[in-house]
Amino acid sequence: MTTPAGTGEAARTFAALGDPTRLELVRRLGSAPRLNVSQLSAGMGVSRQAVSKHLAVLQGAGLVTRERAGRETLYELRREGVAAAGEYLRRVSEAWDAAIERLRAHVEADPG
């Protein structure tokens, strides 16, 4: 069986987003331009070290970039990574819509 283009990237993205802490980090990064680990871990209920590990997973999935600014590291949401996940879901949705339409046409055409 062949795998459609982008499936591997989408799988990494959805695996990264499958954790509630990482999903919250993505939400926070989506509402601010760049944040450091201290800012991101505030009120999270997990340690800064745990947040750093979650950010590494998000970076590995192409959802976050990091940049050194003096003594701190700033994290930023890679909107292209999030958009790629959205595009994958759009393609899956279109395929399902087409399949449902074919089923509807088949059912309506069946005289029995």
Short mmCIF file of the C-alpha atoms (twelve columns), coordinates in Angstrom:
data_MODEL
# 
_entry.id   MODEL 
# 
loop_
_atom_site.group_PDB 
_atom_site.id 
_atom_site.type_symbol 
_atom_site.label_atom_id 
_atom_site.label_alt_id 
_atom_site.label_comp_id 
_atom_site.label_asym_id 
_atom_site.label_seq_id 
_atom_site.Cartn_x 
_atom_site.Cartn_y 
_atom_site.Cartn_z 
_atom_site.pdbx_PDB_model_num 
ATOM 1   C CA . MET A 1   0.000   0.000  0.000  1 
ATOM 2   C CA . THR A 2   1.385   3.413  -0.915 1 
ATOM 3   C CA . THR A 3   1.223   6.289  1.496  1 
ATOM 4   C CA . PRO A 4   -0.159  9.594  0.192  1 
ATOM 5   C CA . ALA A 5   2.253   12.521 0.108  1 
ATOM 6   C CA . GLY A 6   2.437   14.411 3.373  1 
ATOM 7   C CA . THR A 7   1.115   11.559 5.495  1 
ATOM 8   C CA . GLY A 8   4.365   11.087 7.432  1 
ATOM 9   C CA . GLU A 9   4.627   14.792 8.193  1 
ATOM 10  C CA . ALA A 10  0.972   14.899 9.207  1 
ATOM 11  C CA . ALA A 11  1.454   11.899 11.500 1 
ATOM 12  C CA . ARG A 12  4.352   13.643 13.296 1 
ATOM 13  C CA . THR A 13  2.286   16.803 13.603 1 
ATOM 14  C CA . PHE A 14  -0.785  15.065 15.011 1 
ATOM 15  C CA . ALA A 15  1.351   12.951 17.370 1 
ATOM 16  C CA . ALA A 16  2.911   16.156 18.705 1 
ATOM 17  C CA . LEU A 17  -0.496  17.784 19.085 1 
ATOM 18  C CA . GLY A 18  -1.931  14.701 20.782 1 
ATOM 19  C CA . ASP A 19  -0.621  15.768 24.174 1 
ATOM 20  C CA . PRO A 20  -2.712  18.299 26.159 1 
ATOM 21  C CA . THR A 21  0.365   20.181 27.409 1 
ATOM 22  C CA . ARG A 22  1.772   20.565 23.896 1 
ATOM 23  C CA . LEU A 23  -1.620  21.598 22.572 1 
ATOM 24  C CA . GLU A 24  -1.765  24.316 25.239 1 
ATOM 25  C CA . LEU A 25  1.749   25.467 24.310 1 
ATOM 26  C CA . VAL A 26  0.671   25.791 20.674 1 
ATOM 27  C CA . ARG A 27  -2.363  27.805 21.772 1 
ATOM 28  C CA . ARG A 28  -0.199  30.116 23.859 1 
ATOM 29  C CA . LEU A 29  2.341   30.572 21.079 1 
ATOM 30  C CA . GLY A 30  -0.472  31.311 18.665 1 
ATOM 31  C CA . SER A 31  -1.560  34.276 20.763 1 
ATOM 32  C CA . ALA A 32  1.875   35.877 21.214 1 
ATOM 33  C CA . PRO A 33  4.717   36.568 18.795 1 
ATOM 34  C CA . ARG A 34  7.582   34.935 20.743 1 
ATOM 35  C CA . LEU A 35  7.775   33.592 24.277 1 
ATOM 36  C CA . ASN A 36  10.511  32.148 26.474 1 
ATOM 37  C CA . VAL A 37  10.203  28.985 28.563 1 
ATOM 38  C CA . SER A 38  9.428   30.941 31.738 1 
ATOM 39  C CA . GLN A 39  6.554   32.745 30.051 1 
ATOM 40  C CA . LEU A 40  5.261   29.523 28.527 1 
ATOM 41  C CA . SER A 41  5.462   27.521 31.746 1 
ATOM 42  C CA . ALA A 42  3.648   30.122 33.871 1 
ATOM 43  C CA . GLY A 43  0.442   28.582 35.185 1 
ATOM 44  C CA . MET A 44  0.937   25.320 33.276 1 
ATOM 45  C CA . GLY A 45  1.284   23.098 36.323 1 
ATOM 46  C CA . VAL A 46  4.438   21.481 34.922 1 
ATOM 47  C CA . SER A 47  8.094   22.345 35.387 1 
ATOM 48  C CA . ARG A 48  10.103  24.522 33.039 1 
ATOM 49  C CA . GLN A 49  12.152  21.446 32.211 1 
ATOM 50  C CA . ALA A 50  8.998   19.553 31.183 1 
ATOM 51  C CA . VAL A 51  7.882   22.513 29.060 1 
ATOM 52  C CA . SER A 52  11.316  22.530 27.382 1 
ATOM 53  C CA . LYS A 53  10.925  18.827 26.529 1 
ATOM 54  C CA . HIS A 54  7.456   19.440 25.090 1 
ATOM 55  C CA . LEU A 55  8.811   22.351 23.042 1 
ATOM 56  C CA . ALA A 56  11.524  20.054 21.645 1 
ATOM 57  C CA . VAL A 57  8.824   17.639 20.457 1 
ATOM 58  C CA . LEU A 58  6.902   20.505 18.847 1 
ATOM 59  C CA . GLN A 59  10.085  21.727 17.197 1 
ATOM 60  C CA . GLY A 60  10.817  18.226 15.900 1 
ATOM 61  C CA . ALA A 61  7.358   18.144 14.350 1 
ATOM 62  C CA . GLY A 62  8.003   21.459 12.600 1 
ATOM 63  C CA . LEU A 63  5.445   23.384 14.653 1 
ATOM 64  C CA . VAL A 64  7.813   25.604 16.647 1 
ATOM 65  C CA . THR A 65  11.067  27.429 16.003 1 
ATOM 66  C CA . ARG A 66  13.489  28.667 18.592 1 
ATOM 67  C CA . GLU A 67  15.938  31.523 18.517 1 
ATOM 68  C CA . ARG A 68  18.582  32.656 20.949 1 
ATOM 69  C CA . ALA A 69  18.195  36.276 22.026 1 
ATOM 70  C CA . GLY A 70  20.995  37.111 24.400 1 
ATOM 71  C CA . ARG A 71  20.734  34.798 27.387 1 
ATOM 72  C CA . GLU A 72  17.263  33.488 26.654 1 
ATOM 73  C CA . THR A 73  15.701  31.263 24.057 1 
ATOM 74  C CA . LEU A 74  12.528  32.482 22.412 1 
ATOM 75  C CA . TYR A 75  9.978   30.153 20.866 1 
ATOM 76  C CA . GLU A 76  7.651   30.993 18.026 1 
ATOM 77  C CA . LEU A 77  4.820   29.094 16.380 1 
ATOM 78  C CA . ARG A 78  5.588   28.004 12.812 1 
ATOM 79  C CA . ARG A 79  2.284   28.843 11.211 1 
ATOM 80  C CA . GLU A 80  3.298   26.878 8.098  1 
ATOM 81  C CA . GLY A 81  3.462   23.717 10.216 1 
ATOM 82  C CA . VAL A 82  0.009   24.308 11.633 1 
ATOM 83  C CA . ALA A 83  -1.303  25.206 8.176  1 
ATOM 84  C CA . ALA A 84  0.092   21.946 6.763  1 
ATOM 85  C CA . ALA A 85  -1.892  19.998 9.372  1 
ATOM 86  C CA . GLY A 86  -5.011  21.965 8.439  1 
ATOM 87  C CA . GLU A 87  -4.417  21.264 4.752  1 
ATOM 88  C CA . TYR A 88  -4.094  17.550 5.453  1 
ATOM 89  C CA . LEU A 89  -7.409  17.574 7.338  1 
ATOM 90  C CA . ARG A 90  -9.025  19.507 4.481  1 
ATOM 91  C CA . ARG A 91  -7.899  16.854 1.959  1 
ATOM 92  C CA . VAL A 92  -9.197  14.037 4.182  1 
ATOM 93  C CA . SER A 93  -12.496 15.877 4.604  1 
ATOM 94  C CA . GLU A 94  -12.849 16.313 0.838  1 
ATOM 95  C CA . ALA A 95  -12.197 12.604 0.294  1 
ATOM 96  C CA . TRP A 96  -14.870 11.703 2.842  1 
ATOM 97  C CA . ASP A 97  -17.319 14.168 1.295  1 
ATOM 98  C CA . ALA A 98  -16.733 12.574 -2.115 1 
ATOM 99  C CA . ALA A 99  -17.197 9.062  -0.694 1 
ATOM 100 C CA . ILE A 100 -20.449 10.051 1.023  1 
ATOM 101 C CA . GLU A 101 -21.696 11.649 -2.188 1 
ATOM 102 C CA . ARG A 102 -20.924 8.435  -4.134 1 
ATOM 103 C CA . LEU A 103 -22.792 6.398  -1.500 1 
ATOM 104 C CA . ARG A 104 -25.762 8.786  -1.633 1 
ATOM 105 C CA . ALA A 105 -25.883 8.537  -5.428 1 
ATOM 106 C CA . HIS A 106 -25.683 4.753  -5.255 1 
ATOM 107 C CA . VAL A 107 -28.487 4.508  -2.675 1 
ATOM 108 C CA . GLU A 108 -30.742 6.884  -4.576 1 
ATOM 109 C CA . ALA A 109 -30.104 5.064  -7.864 1 
ATOM 110 C CA . ASP A 110 -30.895 1.620  -6.405 1 
ATOM 111 C CA . PRO A 111 -34.477 0.649  -7.481 1 
ATOM 112 C CA . GLY A 112 -34.786 -1.968 -4.725 1 
# 
